[in-house]
Amino acid sequence: MIKSKFKKIANEVINIEINSLKKLKKSLDASFNKTIEVILNCKKGKVILSGVGKSGIIAKKISSTLASVGTPSFYVDASSCSHGDLGQISSNDVLILISNSGESSELKNIIQYANRNKNITLIGIVSKKNSLLYKASDIKILLPEVKEAGPGNMVPTSSTIMQLAIGDAIAISTMRIKKFGEKEFKRFHPSGSLGARLKTVEDLMLTGKKIPFINENSGMKTALKIITKKKLGVLVVQNSKKKTNGIITDGQLRRVSEKVDNFKDLKVKDVMTKNPISIDMQVLAAKALSLMNAKKITSLCVHNKNKKKTVGIIHIHNILESNIQ
């Protein structure tokens, strides 16, 4: 087979799957709304997903997505449920079973268990209307029958794409209704590139004694001593009321010392840059980095609502060391 045919096959597969998603979009009805309502109202129980084979893999992914966006959820293995794991499912739970045929033998015991317990809400995501799963479900999400993207219509492709899409739709719907935003998302994603991207200035800023504070009436000898000790290349200038009204960089000190003969007689307020740039502690660190690059500076004062009250300082190195770009 020549390589030019590979792209043609890929296009055929993608087009078939796109058509399946278009059918799915048209098929959504009141059952989807009921599903979201039931999940949102699941306060005392758990949201549990299961499936067999490829559908099981999709169920595990949907459960993981739900958990990551504020809906506690876990996956149970369908086969293991016949050997004790049914004990993980209890009253007030929402049980979502995913199956293309709706007749997988491994699901029968779970379905019977859920039907015997009236306090378990069974949601079936299935493509066969005459199936056991469809008939037994309290809420029925019927996926349209579609052509699989492979020879003989055998390989689960279009059907699993629809299952994945409906799962994502469920997760994002619950996320939006709960107003689950960046701050909440960050709590569940503390590591990796995503976690780094969601870090705030507060997560990375230096606080307490690490902030290079200096009084505006201090002399240059004191300024040189503090800027050398703190090793940040900057001083945050405060007045007698502990309000920030200026900033001094090591570059400023060096330039002034070269130009002025009475350098040691100067006070900090004579040299400082007034009204320094300050950033709120809740802002994303990536935005702080962008501001530094735009202003061509390496440090920012950090405030909590009141710009005159510095609660921290963030250096460009703090941000870059956290793999934020």
C-alpha positions in Angstrom: 0.0 0.0 0.0 1.5 3.3 -1.0 1.7 6.0 1.7 -0.6 8.4 -0.1 -3.5 6.0 0.8 -2.8 6.4 4.6 -4.1 9.9 4.7 -7.1 9.0 2.6 -8.0 6.2 5.1 -7.5 8.7 8.0 -9.8 11.2 6.4 -12.5 8.5 5.9 -12.3 7.4 9.5 -12.5 11.0 10.8 -15.4 11.8 8.5 -17.4 8.7 9.6 -16.8 9.7 13.2 -17.8 13.3 12.6 -21.1 12.1 11.1 -21.7 10.0 14.2 -21.2 13.1 16.4 -23.6 15.1 14.3 -26.2 12.3 14.8 -25.5 12.4 18.6 -26.0 16.1 18.7 -29.5 15.8 17.1 -30.5 12.9 19.4 -30.0 14.8 22.7 -33.4 15.0 24.5 -34.9 15.5 28.0 -33.0 12.4 29.3 -29.7 14.4 29.1 -31.3 17.2 31.2 -32.5 14.6 33.8 -29.0 13.1 34.0 -27.4 16.4 34.9 -30.1 17.2 37.5 -29.7 13.8 39.1 -25.9 14.2 39.3 -26.1 17.7 40.7 -28.6 16.5 43.3 -26.4 13.5 44.4 -25.4 15.0 47.7 -25.5 11.9 50.0 -24.3 9.3 47.5 -21.6 8.8 44.9 -21.5 8.9 41.1 -20.3 5.5 39.9 -19.5 4.5 36.3 -19.0 1.1 34.8 -18.8 -0.6 31.4 -17.3 -3.6 29.6 -14.4 -3.6 27.1 -13.9 -0.4 25.2 -17.0 1.0 26.9 -15.4 0.3 30.2 -12.3 2.3 29.2 -14.6 5.2 28.2 -16.5 4.9 31.5 -13.2 5.1 33.5 -12.2 8.3 31.5 -15.6 9.9 32.1 -15.4 9.1 35.9 -11.9 10.7 36.0 -13.1 13.8 34.2 -16.1 14.2 36.5 -13.9 13.9 39.6 -11.4 16.5 38.2 -14.2 19.1 37.7 -15.9 18.9 41.1 -18.1 15.8 41.0 -16.8 13.0 43.2 -16.8 9.9 41.1 -15.2 6.5 40.7 -15.1 3.6 38.3 -16.0 0.0 39.2 -14.9 -3.0 37.1 -18.0 -4.8 35.8 -16.5 -8.3 36.1 -15.3 -7.7 39.7 -18.8 -6.6 40.7 -19.8 -10.3 40.4 -17.2 -11.1 42.9 -17.8 -8.7 45.8 -17.3 -5.3 44.3 -21.1 -4.6 44.2 -20.5 -3.6 47.8 -19.1 -0.4 46.5 -22.5 0.6 45.2 -25.1 1.7 47.9 -28.2 3.7 48.5 -28.4 7.2 47.1 -25.7 6.5 44.5 -26.0 7.4 40.9 -24.9 4.5 38.7 -24.0 5.2 35.1 -23.6 2.1 32.9 -22.2 2.4 29.4 -22.7 -0.2 26.7 -23.1 -0.2 23.0 -25.3 -3.4 22.9 -26.7 -3.1 26.4 -26.6 -6.9 26.7 -23.1 -7.5 28.0 -23.3 -10.4 30.4 -21.0 -8.8 32.9 -23.5 -5.9 33.4 -26.5 -8.1 34.2 -25.6 -8.6 37.9 -25.0 -4.9 38.3 -28.3 -4.0 36.6 -30.2 -6.5 38.8 -28.5 -5.2 41.9 -29.4 -1.6 41.1 -33.0 -2.5 40.2 -33.5 -4.3 43.5 -32.3 -1.1 45.4 -34.9 1.6 44.7 -32.5 4.3 46.1 -30.0 3.7 43.4 -30.6 5.8 40.2 -29.5 3.8 37.2 -28.5 5.8 34.1 -28.0 3.7 30.9 -26.0 5.1 28.0 -26.7 2.6 25.3 -27.3 2.2 21.5 -29.9 -0.6 21.5 -33.4 0.3 22.5 -34.5 -3.3 23.0 -31.6 -4.1 25.2 -31.7 -5.1 28.9 -29.8 -2.0 30.0 -32.2 0.3 28.1 -35.3 -1.3 29.6 -33.9 -1.5 33.2 -32.5 2.1 33.3 -34.3 4.9 35.3 -32.9 7.4 32.9 -32.2 6.2 29.3 -29.7 8.0 27.1 -30.1 6.3 23.7 -27.2 6.9 21.4 -28.0 6.7 17.7 -26.9 3.7 15.7 -24.0 4.7 13.5 -21.5 3.1 11.1 -18.2 2.1 12.7 -15.1 3.4 11.0 -13.6 0.1 9.9 -14.1 -2.9 7.6 -17.2 -5.0 8.4 -18.6 -2.4 10.9 -16.9 -4.4 13.6 -14.3 -2.2 15.4 -15.8 0.1 18.1 -14.8 3.5 16.8 -17.8 5.8 16.1 -19.8 4.3 18.9 -17.0 4.9 21.5 -16.5 8.5 20.1 -20.1 9.2 20.9 -19.8 7.7 24.4 -16.8 9.8 25.1 -18.5 12.9 23.8 -21.7 12.4 25.8 -19.5 11.9 28.9 -17.6 15.1 28.3 -20.9 16.9 27.8 -22.1 15.6 31.1 -18.9 16.6 32.9 -18.8 20.1 31.4 -22.5 20.7 32.1 -22.1 19.9 35.8 -18.9 22.0 35.9 -20.6 25.1 34.6 -23.7 24.8 36.8 -21.5 24.4 39.8 -19.4 27.4 38.6 -16.3 25.3 39.0 -13.6 27.7 37.9 -9.8 28.1 37.7 -9.3 28.4 41.5 -11.2 25.1 42.2 -9.6 23.4 39.2 -6.1 24.2 40.5 -6.8 22.3 43.7 -7.3 19.1 41.9 -4.3 19.6 39.5 -1.4 20.6 41.6 1.3 19.0 39.4 2.4 18.9 35.8 2.2 21.6 33.2 -1.5 22.2 33.8 -0.8 22.7 37.5 2.0 25.1 36.8 -0.1 27.1 34.4 -2.8 27.5 37.1 -0.4 28.7 39.9 -1.2 32.1 41.2 1.2 34.8 42.4 0.4 33.9 46.0 1.7 30.4 45.3 5.1 31.7 44.3 5.7 35.0 46.1 8.2 35.6 48.9 6.7 36.7 52.2 7.6 37.8 55.7 11.2 38.5 56.4 12.1 37.5 52.8 10.6 40.8 51.5 13.4 43.4 51.2 11.6 46.2 53.0 13.3 49.5 53.8 12.1 52.8 55.3 12.1 55.8 53.0 14.2 57.8 55.4 17.0 55.2 55.5 20.4 56.1 54.1 22.3 54.5 51.2 24.6 52.5 53.5 21.5 50.7 54.9 20.1 50.3 51.4 23.3 48.6 50.1 23.4 46.4 53.2 19.8 45.1 52.8 19.9 44.7 49.0 23.1 42.7 49.3 21.6 40.5 52.1 18.2 39.8 50.4 19.8 39.0 47.0 16.7 40.0 45.0 18.2 43.1 43.4 15.4 45.3 44.6 14.1 47.1 47.7 10.5 47.8 48.6 10.3 51.3 50.1 7.8 52.0 53.0 6.8 55.1 54.8 6.4 55.3 58.6 2.8 53.9 58.3 4.2 50.7 56.5 2.6 51.8 53.2 4.6 51.1 50.0 5.4 54.2 48.1 8.5 53.3 46.1 11.0 50.8 44.9 14.8 50.8 44.3 16.8 48.4 42.1 20.4 47.6 42.4 20.8 49.2 38.9 19.4 52.5 40.3 21.8 52.5 43.2 24.8 51.8 40.9 23.9 54.6 38.5 23.2 57.1 41.2 26.5 56.3 43.0 28.4 56.9 39.7 26.7 60.3 39.1 26.4 61.8 42.6 29.3 62.8 44.8 27.4 62.8 48.0 25.8 59.4 47.4 26.2 58.3 51.1 24.4 61.4 52.3 21.2 60.6 50.2 18.1 59.0 51.6 16.2 56.2 50.0 13.3 58.5 49.2 15.6 60.7 47.1 16.5 57.7 44.9 13.4 55.5 44.7 11.0 55.1 41.9 7.6 56.3 43.2 4.4 54.3 42.8 5.9 50.9 42.0 4.0 48.3 39.9 2.1 46.0 42.2 0.0 42.9 41.3 -2.8 41.2 43.2 -1.9 37.9 44.9 -4.8 36.1 43.3 -3.6 36.8 39.7 -2.1 33.9 37.7 1.6 33.7 37.8 1.7 33.5 34.0 0.1 37.0 33.9 2.7 38.3 36.3 5.4 37.0 34.0 3.7 38.7 31.0 3.6 42.0 32.9 7.3 41.7 33.8 8.2 41.1 30.2 6.1 44.0 29.0 7.6 46.4 31.5 11.1 44.9 31.2 11.4 44.4 35.0 12.4 41.4 37.1 10.3 41.9 40.3 6.8 42.9 41.3 5.3 44.0 44.6 2.4 41.9 45.6 -0.8 43.2 47.3 -4.1 41.8 48.6 -6.7 44.3 47.3 -4.8 47.3 48.8 -2.0 48.3 46.4 -0.3 50.4 49.1 0.1 47.4 51.4 2.7 45.0 50.1 2.2 41.4 51.4 4.8 39.7 49.2 7.3 40.1 46.3 7.6 37.9 43.3 10.8 37.6 41.2 10.9 36.4 37.6 13.1 33.5 38.7 10.4 32.2 41.1 8.1 32.0 38.1 10.5 30.5 35.6 11.7 27.8 38.2 8.0 26.7 38.3 8.1 26.0 34.5 5.7 28.8 33.7 6.2 30.5 30.4 
